[in-house]
């Protein structure tokens, strides 16, 4: 069965309209080859364990991030906590913002990471127990790639 020219035009218009509505629903994608790529990592900790989580994070994860930053794979690091409280469903305790040199660095495994971990923490038993504890007291964790859309002027 042969389609009429009118149905082909209608199908093309429908496809184009669908694509436009998808792009209109949010910020433009962040993937620009060779450009920095930013991800915000949110951590929600069990009540009463925020300081313990932060101490473990600063002892066992922050040095790893700083070492990776020294290689150029990460170009900026920042840790923040909210000044005020929010509703429980929207609560987060710590936000770690990482700017990677590009989307490839952000989305592919770092082949050097295991070797860095072994060098930074020769006592792997303690390191693994403390990392396990850090995740035991974690209620939620989510990653949010963000796109800067600030106008140039």
Backbone as a printed PyTorch tensor [residue, N CA C, xyz], in Angstrom:
tensor([[[ 0.8420, -1.1700,  0.0000],
         [ 0.0000,  0.0000,  0.0000],
         [ 0.8920,  1.2390,  0.0000]],

        [[ 0.5950,  2.1880, -0.8390],
         [ 1.3840,  3.3990, -1.0230],
         [ 0.8170,  4.5360, -0.1750]],

        [[ 1.7340,  5.2580,  0.5300],
         [ 1.3040,  6.3870,  1.3560],
         [ 1.1080,  7.6090,  0.4790]],

        [[ 0.1450,  8.4090,  0.8630],
         [-0.0850,  9.6450,  0.1220],
         [ 0.9530, 10.6820,  0.5180]],

        [[ 1.2670, 11.6310, -0.3560],
         [ 2.2280, 12.6890, -0.0160],
         [ 1.7830, 13.4820,  1.2090]],

        [[ 0.4800, 13.6440,  1.3730],
         [-0.0390, 14.3970,  2.5060],
         [ 0.2680, 13.6860,  3.8320]],

        [[ 0.1590, 12.3550,  3.8690],
         [ 0.4480, 11.6330,  5.1070],
         [ 1.9410, 11.6920,  5.4290]],

        [[ 2.7990, 11.7130,  4.4080],
         [ 4.2430, 11.8340,  4.6450],
         [ 4.5700, 13.2040,  5.2320]],

        [[ 3.9430, 14.2550,  4.7250],
         [ 4.1530, 15.6040,  5.2460],
         [ 3.6540, 15.6850,  6.6890]],

        [[ 2.4780, 15.1140,  6.9550],
         [ 1.9200, 15.1160,  8.2940],
         [ 2.8530, 14.3860,  9.2690]],

        [[ 3.3870, 13.2470,  8.8740],
         [ 4.2980, 12.4730,  9.7220],
         [ 5.5650, 13.2710, 10.0270]],

        [[ 6.0990, 13.9650,  9.0220],
         [ 7.3010, 14.7730,  9.2190],
         [ 7.0280, 15.9320, 10.1740]],

        [[ 5.8780, 16.5870, 10.0100],
         [ 5.5220, 17.6900, 10.9080],
         [ 5.3390, 17.1980, 12.3360]],

        [[ 4.7000, 16.0620, 12.4950],
         [ 4.4800, 15.4990, 13.8120],
         [ 5.8110, 15.1550, 14.4850]],

        [[ 6.7240, 14.5610, 13.7550],
         [ 8.0390, 14.2200, 14.2970],
         [ 8.7940, 15.4850, 14.7020]],

        [[ 8.7500, 16.5090, 13.8720],
         [ 9.4290, 17.7660, 14.1870],
         [ 8.8390, 18.4420, 15.4060]],

        [[ 7.5140, 18.4390, 15.5100],
         [ 6.8490, 19.0400, 16.6610],
         [ 7.2040, 18.2860, 17.9390]],

        [[ 7.2370, 16.9610, 17.8640],
         [ 7.5830, 16.1520, 19.0340],
         [ 8.9950, 16.4680, 19.5000]],

        [[ 9.9310, 16.6030, 18.5850],
         [11.3130, 16.9180, 18.9400],
         [11.3950, 18.2970, 19.5930]],

        [[10.6690, 19.2690, 19.0680],
         [10.6900, 20.6180, 19.6370],
         [10.1560, 20.6290, 21.0610]],

        [[ 9.0870, 19.8730, 21.3170],
         [ 8.5310, 19.8730, 22.6680],
         [ 9.4870, 19.1990, 23.6430]],

        [[10.2380, 18.2010, 23.2020],
         [11.2190, 17.5740, 24.0860],
         [12.3030, 18.5620, 24.4730]],

        [[12.8210, 19.3200, 23.5100],
         [13.8720, 20.2920, 23.8020],
         [13.3520, 21.4600, 24.6320]],

        [[12.0830, 21.7980, 24.4950],
         [11.5250, 22.9320, 25.2110],
         [11.2980, 22.6310, 26.6870]],

        [[11.3610, 21.3600, 27.0910],
         [11.0350, 20.9810, 28.4550],
         [12.1600, 21.2290, 29.4510]],

        [[13.3440, 21.5470, 29.0110],
         [14.4300, 21.7470, 29.9650],
         [15.5870, 22.4780, 29.3420]],

        [[16.6550, 22.5590, 30.1060],
         [17.8550, 23.2340, 29.6350],
         [18.4930, 22.4270, 28.5140]],

        [[19.2880, 23.0730, 27.6910],
         [19.9730, 22.3450, 26.6220],
         [20.9240, 21.3110, 27.2070]],

        [[21.1680, 20.2360, 26.4840],
         [22.0760, 19.2160, 27.0130],
         [23.4720, 19.7810, 27.2270]],

        [[24.2010, 19.1910, 28.1590],
         [25.5030, 19.6990, 28.5480],
         [26.6450, 19.1710, 27.6880]],

        [[26.3800, 18.2610, 26.7940],
         [27.4500, 17.6150, 26.0520],
         [27.9340, 18.4970, 24.9050]],

        [[29.0640, 19.1460, 25.1370],
         [29.7690, 19.9070, 24.1110],
         [31.2000, 19.3900, 24.1580]],

        [[31.6430, 18.8090, 23.0730],
         [32.9600, 18.1750, 23.0360],
         [34.0440, 19.1520, 23.4730]],

        [[34.8750, 18.6920, 24.4020],
         [36.0030, 19.4850, 24.8540],
         [35.6670, 20.5750, 25.8640]],

        [[34.4090, 20.6810, 26.2720],
         [34.0050, 21.7120, 27.2250],
         [33.8290, 21.1000, 28.6100]],

        [[33.9950, 21.9050, 29.6710],
         [33.8050, 21.3960, 31.0280],
         [32.4040, 20.8020, 31.2220]],

        [[32.3200, 19.8270, 32.1140],
         [31.0800, 19.1080, 32.3940],
         [30.9000, 19.0810, 33.9060]],

        [[29.7910, 19.6080, 34.4070],
         [29.5820, 19.7640, 35.8400],
         [28.4970, 18.8200, 36.3410]],

        [[28.7800, 18.1750, 37.4730],
         [27.8040, 17.3110, 38.1270],
         [27.7450, 17.6930, 39.6020]],

        [[26.5240, 17.8250, 40.1200],
         [26.3120, 18.0280, 41.5470],
         [25.9230, 16.6800, 42.1440]],

        [[26.6250, 16.2870, 43.2080],
         [26.3700, 15.0270, 43.9070],
         [25.7370, 15.3700, 45.2550]],

        [[24.5260, 14.8820, 45.4870],
         [23.7930, 15.1830, 46.7130],
         [23.8100, 13.9790, 47.6480]],

        [[23.9760, 14.2590, 48.9520],
         [24.0050, 13.2240, 49.9740],
         [23.0050, 13.5720, 51.0720]],

        [[22.1230, 12.6360, 51.3760],
         [21.1640, 12.7760, 52.4730],
         [21.5190, 11.7020, 53.4960]],

        [[21.8520, 12.1410, 54.7180],
         [22.3930, 11.2660, 55.7490],
         [21.3370, 11.0280, 56.8300]],

        [[21.4170,  9.8730, 57.4810],
         [20.5240,  9.5880, 58.6140],
         [20.6860, 10.6860, 59.6580]],

        [[19.5400, 11.1030, 60.2550],
         [19.5940, 12.1270, 61.2960],
         [20.5630, 11.7160, 62.3870]],

        [[21.3670, 12.6800, 62.8270],
         [22.3230, 12.4540, 63.8980],
         [23.6710, 11.9310, 63.4290]],

        [[23.8070, 11.6300, 62.1500],
         [25.0580, 11.0780, 61.6400],
         [25.7430, 11.9940, 60.6170]],

        [[25.2880, 13.2430, 60.5150],
         [25.8460, 14.1560, 59.5200],
         [27.3440, 14.3850, 59.7330]],

        [[27.7650, 14.6180, 60.9760],
         [29.1870, 14.8750, 61.2360],
         [30.0320, 13.6360, 60.9830]],

        [[29.5200, 12.4790, 61.3540],
         [30.2510, 11.2360, 61.1040],
         [30.4350, 11.0290, 59.6070]],

        [[29.3610, 11.2580, 58.8440],
         [29.4510, 11.1070, 57.3930],
         [30.4950, 12.0690, 56.8240]],

        [[30.4340, 13.3380, 57.2480],
         [31.3670, 14.3350, 56.7240],
         [32.8110, 13.9720, 57.0780]],

        [[33.0360, 13.5270, 58.3020],
         [34.3990, 13.1340, 58.6920],
         [34.9130, 11.9850, 57.8130]],

        [[34.0680, 10.9830, 57.5790],
         [34.4740,  9.8570, 56.7380],
         [34.6750, 10.2900, 55.2880]],

        [[33.7990, 11.1770, 54.8050],
         [33.9270, 11.6810, 53.4360],
         [35.2500, 12.4270, 53.2720]],

        [[35.5490, 13.3120, 54.2320],
         [36.7820, 14.1140, 54.1480],
         [38.0330, 13.2580, 54.3220]],

        [[37.9130, 12.1590, 55.0480],
         [39.0610, 11.2790, 55.2610],
         [39.2720, 10.3270, 54.0820]],

        [[38.1890,  9.7820, 53.5220],
         [38.3110,  8.6800, 52.5810],
         [37.8540,  8.9580, 51.1540]],

        [[37.2410, 10.0860, 50.9110],
         [36.8410, 10.3470, 49.5250],
         [37.4250, 11.6580, 48.9950]],

        [[37.4420, 12.6660, 49.8410],
         [37.9740, 13.9720, 49.4220],
         [39.4200, 13.8860, 48.9300]],

        [[40.3160, 13.1750, 49.6260],
         [41.6930, 13.0670, 49.1140],
         [41.7610, 12.4060, 47.7320]],

        [[40.8830, 11.4500, 47.4810],
         [40.8320, 10.8220, 46.1580],
         [40.4220, 11.8470, 45.1050]],

        [[39.3870, 12.6270, 45.4020],
         [38.9460, 13.6570, 44.4530],
         [40.0560, 14.6830, 44.2110]],

        [[40.7510, 15.1000, 45.2740],
         [41.8340, 16.0740, 45.1330],
         [42.9780, 15.5050, 44.2860]],

        [[43.2900, 14.2310, 44.4770],
         [44.3510, 13.5980, 43.6830],
         [43.9480, 13.5450, 42.2120]],

        [[42.6930, 13.2000, 41.9470],
         [42.2050, 13.1720, 40.5580],
         [42.2250, 14.5810, 39.9830]],

        [[41.9070, 15.5690, 40.8090],
         [41.9670, 16.9610, 40.3610],
         [43.3980, 17.3130, 39.9480]],

        [[44.3770, 16.8220, 40.6730],
         [45.7720, 17.1330, 40.3550],
         [46.2080, 16.5460, 39.0070]],

        [[45.4720, 15.5620, 38.5000],
         [45.8050, 14.9650, 37.1940],
         [45.1750, 15.7400, 36.0350]],

        [[44.2310, 16.6580, 36.3430],
         [43.5660, 17.4310, 35.2990],
         [42.2280, 16.8630, 34.8580]],

        [[41.8910, 15.6720, 35.3120],
         [40.6070, 15.0680, 34.9470],
         [39.4520, 15.8660, 35.5530]],

        [[39.6450, 16.3510, 36.7870],
         [38.7070, 17.2430, 37.4730],
         [39.3440, 18.6220, 37.4890]],

        [[38.5360, 19.6660, 37.1990],
         [39.0870, 21.0230, 37.1630],
         [38.6440, 21.8910, 38.3430]],

        [[37.5880, 21.4780, 39.0650],
         [37.1350, 22.2470, 40.2290],
         [36.3090, 21.3460, 41.1350]],

        [[36.4450, 21.5880, 42.4490],
         [35.7220, 20.8320, 43.4720],
         [35.1460, 21.7950, 44.4960]],

        [[33.9530, 21.4540, 44.9990],
         [33.3380, 22.2930, 46.0250],
         [32.4110, 21.4210, 46.8730]],

        [[32.4540, 21.5970, 48.2040],
         [31.5180, 20.9330, 49.1180],
         [30.6840, 22.0180, 49.7860]],

        [[29.3670, 21.7810, 49.8490],
         [28.4680, 22.7410, 50.4880],
         [27.4470, 22.0030, 51.3380]],

        [[26.9160, 22.7140, 52.3360],
         [25.7700, 22.2210, 53.0960],
         [24.7710, 23.3620, 53.1720]],

        [[23.4910, 23.0470, 53.2710],
         [22.4940, 24.1250, 53.3090],
         [22.5570, 24.8830, 54.6360]],

        [[22.2710, 26.1690, 54.5690],
         [22.2810, 26.9990, 55.7690],
         [21.0130, 26.7960, 56.6030]],

        [[19.9120, 26.4530, 55.9580],
         [18.6310, 26.2450, 56.6310],
         [18.0920, 24.8730, 56.2800]],

        [[17.0710, 24.4560, 56.9930],
         [16.4660, 23.1550, 56.7210],
         [15.3520, 23.2880, 55.6890]],

        [[15.0090, 22.1680, 55.0890],
         [13.9090, 22.1180, 54.1290],
         [12.9480, 21.0250, 54.5850]],

        [[11.9630, 20.7210, 53.7640],
         [11.0850, 19.6010, 54.0730],
         [11.8940, 18.3160, 53.9780]],

        [[11.4450, 17.2820, 54.6610],
         [12.1990, 16.0280, 54.6870],
         [12.3540, 15.4290, 53.2950]],

        [[11.3310, 15.5130, 52.4620],
         [11.4370, 14.9070, 51.1310],
         [12.4230, 15.6570, 50.2360]],

        [[12.6730, 16.9240, 50.5050],
         [13.6250, 17.6920, 49.7100],
         [14.9670, 17.8910, 50.3880]],

        [[15.1370, 17.2820, 51.5520],
         [16.3420, 17.5120, 52.3530],
         [17.5700, 16.8510, 51.7440]],

        [[18.6680, 17.5890, 51.7820],
         [19.9930, 17.0380, 51.5080],
         [20.9460, 17.6670, 52.5040]],

        [[21.9870, 16.9350, 52.8520],
         [22.9220, 17.4180, 53.8650],
         [24.2090, 17.9730, 53.2690]],

        [[24.6600, 17.3680, 52.1740],
         [25.9050, 17.8100, 51.5390],
         [25.7480, 17.7540, 50.0240]],

        [[26.3110, 18.7630, 49.3900],
         [26.3700, 18.7880, 47.9230],
         [27.8440, 18.9420, 47.5450]],

        [[28.2990, 18.0450, 46.7150],
         [29.6610, 18.1070, 46.1990],
         [29.5360, 18.4070, 44.7100]],

        [[30.0740, 19.5400, 44.2980],
         [30.0270, 19.9250, 42.8980],
         [31.3920, 19.6640, 42.2900]],

        [[31.3700, 18.8910, 41.2060],
         [32.6210, 18.5510, 40.5210],
         [32.5160, 19.0210, 39.0780]],

        [[33.5000, 19.8230, 38.6760],
         [33.6030, 20.2060, 37.2620],
         [34.7110, 19.3580, 36.6560]],

        [[34.3150, 18.5300, 35.7020],
         [35.2600, 17.6770, 34.9910],
         [35.7750, 18.4330, 33.7750]],

        [[36.9250, 18.0220, 33.2630],
         [37.4850, 18.7190, 32.1020],
         [36.5840, 18.5870, 30.8780]],

        [[35.8400, 17.4730, 30.7740],
         [34.8950, 17.2850, 29.6690],
         [33.9540, 16.1330, 30.0090]],

        [[32.9900, 15.8820, 29.1350],
         [31.9890, 14.8510, 29.4090],
         [32.6000, 13.4580, 29.4460]],

        [[33.6470, 13.2220, 28.6890],
         [34.2900, 11.9030, 28.7010],
         [34.8880, 11.6280, 30.0770]],

        [[35.5760, 12.6050, 30.6440],
         [36.1700, 12.4310, 31.9750],
         [35.0890, 12.1940, 33.0250]],

        [[33.9200, 12.8020, 32.8310],
         [32.8360, 12.6720, 33.8080],
         [32.0930, 11.3530, 33.7020]],

        [[32.0590, 10.7710, 32.5280],
         [31.1670,  9.6300, 32.3140],
         [31.8860,  8.3150, 32.0390]],

        [[33.2030,  8.3080, 32.0920],
         [33.9450,  7.0570, 31.9020],
         [34.7470,  6.7470, 33.1600]],

        [[34.9740,  5.4720, 33.3790],
         [35.7440,  5.0620, 34.5540],
         [37.1800,  5.5700, 34.4320]],

        [[37.7170,  5.9740, 35.5630],
         [39.1000,  6.4230, 35.6130],
         [39.9840,  5.1800, 35.7760]],

        [[40.7990,  4.8510, 34.7840],
         [41.6120,  3.6360, 34.8790],
         [42.6610,  3.6900, 35.9880]],

        [[42.9820,  4.8660, 36.4900],
         [43.9940,  5.0160, 37.5400],
         [43.4160,  5.0090, 38.9510]],

        [[42.0950,  5.0080, 39.0800],
         [41.4740,  5.2040, 40.3910],
         [41.8490,  4.1310, 41.4090]],

        [[41.8170,  2.8820, 41.0440],
         [42.1590,  1.8110, 41.9920],
         [43.6020,  1.9380, 42.4880]],

        [[44.5160,  2.2620, 41.5970],
         [45.9210,  2.4270, 42.0000],
         [46.0670,  3.6240, 42.9350]],

        [[45.3430,  4.6970, 42.6620],
         [45.3840,  5.8790, 43.5350],
         [44.8740,  5.5080, 44.9190]],

        [[43.7690,  4.7750, 44.9790],
         [43.1860,  4.3630, 46.2640],
         [44.1800,  3.5200, 47.0540]],

        [[44.8460,  2.5850, 46.4080],
         [45.8270,  1.7400, 47.1140],
         [47.0120,  2.5610, 47.6240]],

        [[47.4290,  3.5780, 46.8590],
         [48.5390,  4.4380, 47.3010],
         [48.1190,  5.3340, 48.4670]],

        [[46.9260,  5.9160, 48.3780],
         [46.4740,  6.8410, 49.4260],
         [46.1440,  6.1220, 50.7350]],

        [[45.6190,  4.9120, 50.6460],
         [45.2010,  4.1660, 51.8290],
         [45.8200,  2.7650, 51.8060]],

        [[47.0750,  2.6530, 52.2530],
         [47.7370,  1.3400, 52.2590],
         [46.9870,  0.3150, 53.1170]],

        [[46.3400,  0.7720, 54.2040],
         [45.5350, -0.1200, 55.0440],
         [44.1470, -0.2530, 54.4010]],

        [[44.0640, -1.1330, 53.4410],
         [42.8150, -1.2990, 52.6790],
         [41.6710, -1.8280, 53.5340]],

        [[41.9680, -2.5980, 54.5660],
         [40.9090, -3.1020, 55.4490],
         [40.1770, -1.9780, 56.1460]],

        [[40.9430, -1.0500, 56.7310],
         [40.3400,  0.1060, 57.4030],
         [39.5990,  0.9720, 56.4060]],

        [[40.2190,  1.2370, 55.2830],
         [39.5950,  2.0580, 54.2420],
         [38.2450,  1.4700, 53.8380]],

        [[38.1890,  0.1770, 53.5770],
         [36.9450, -0.4620, 53.1290],
         [35.8820, -0.4640, 54.2250]],

        [[36.2740, -0.6800, 55.4730],
         [35.3080, -0.6320, 56.5840],
         [34.7270,  0.7660, 56.7390]],

        [[35.5890,  1.7780, 56.6590],
         [35.1090,  3.1550, 56.8200],
         [34.2220,  3.5780, 55.6520]],

        [[34.5570,  3.1510, 54.4520],
         [33.7060,  3.4650, 53.2990],
         [32.3590,  2.7470, 53.4190]],

        [[32.3880,  1.5200, 53.9100],
         [31.1310,  0.7880, 54.1290],
         [30.2760,  1.5310, 55.1430]],

        [[30.8960,  2.0170, 56.2100],
         [30.1570,  2.7620, 57.2370],
         [29.5750,  4.0470, 56.6580]],

        [[30.3570,  4.7360, 55.8320],
         [29.8660,  5.9770, 55.2150],
         [28.5860,  5.7060, 54.4290]],

        [[28.5320,  4.5900, 53.7420],
         [27.3390,  4.2790, 52.9580],
         [26.2200,  3.6820, 53.8020]],

        [[26.5430,  3.0730, 54.9410],
         [25.5060,  2.5650, 55.8410],
         [24.6580,  3.6960, 56.4080]],

        [[25.2600,  4.8440, 56.6990],
         [24.5280,  5.9560, 57.3080],
         [23.9470,  6.9070, 56.2660]],

        [[24.0880,  6.5620, 55.0190],
         [23.5600,  7.3740, 53.9310],
         [22.1320,  6.9300, 53.6180]],

        [[21.1920,  7.8680, 53.6230],
         [19.8070,  7.5550, 53.2730],
         [19.5680,  7.6270, 51.7720]],

        [[20.1900,  8.6070, 51.1280],
         [19.9750,  8.7920, 49.6940],
         [21.1770,  9.5070, 49.1000]],

        [[21.3730,  9.2530, 47.8300],
         [22.4600,  9.8910, 47.0820],
         [21.9880, 10.0140, 45.6430]],

        [[22.1410, 11.2000, 45.0670],
         [21.7830, 11.3620, 43.6690],
         [22.7600, 12.2970, 42.9850]],

        [[22.9080, 12.0920, 41.6810],
         [23.8380, 12.8650, 40.8610],
         [23.0290, 13.6870, 39.8680]],

        [[23.3730, 14.9550, 39.7460],
         [22.6280, 15.8460, 38.8760],
         [23.5800, 16.6070, 37.9580]],

        [[23.7180, 16.1590, 36.7040],
         [24.5000, 16.9570, 35.7400],
         [23.7810, 18.2960, 35.5370]],

        [[24.5380, 19.3810, 35.5580],
         [23.9480, 20.7110, 35.3750],
         [24.5750, 21.4170, 34.1810]],

        [[23.7740, 22.2390, 33.5490],
         [24.2050, 23.0020, 32.3910],
         [24.1280, 24.4860, 32.7160]],

        [[25.2250, 25.1840, 32.5700],
         [25.2020, 26.6170, 32.7810],
         [24.5520, 27.2840, 31.5750]],

        [[23.5560, 28.1290, 31.8380],
         [22.8680, 28.8140, 30.7410],
         [22.9010, 30.3400, 30.9310]],

        [[23.8170, 30.8000, 31.7680],
         [23.9610, 32.2370, 31.9980],
         [24.3230, 32.9190, 30.6880]],

        [[23.5790, 33.9660, 30.2960],
         [23.9110, 34.6750, 29.0580],
         [25.2950, 35.3170, 29.1470]],

        [[25.9740, 35.4180, 28.0130],
         [27.3220, 35.9890, 27.9600],
         [27.3350, 37.4850, 28.2250]],

        [[26.2340, 38.1870, 27.9730],
         [26.2310, 39.6390, 28.1630],
         [25.4740, 40.0750, 29.3690]]])
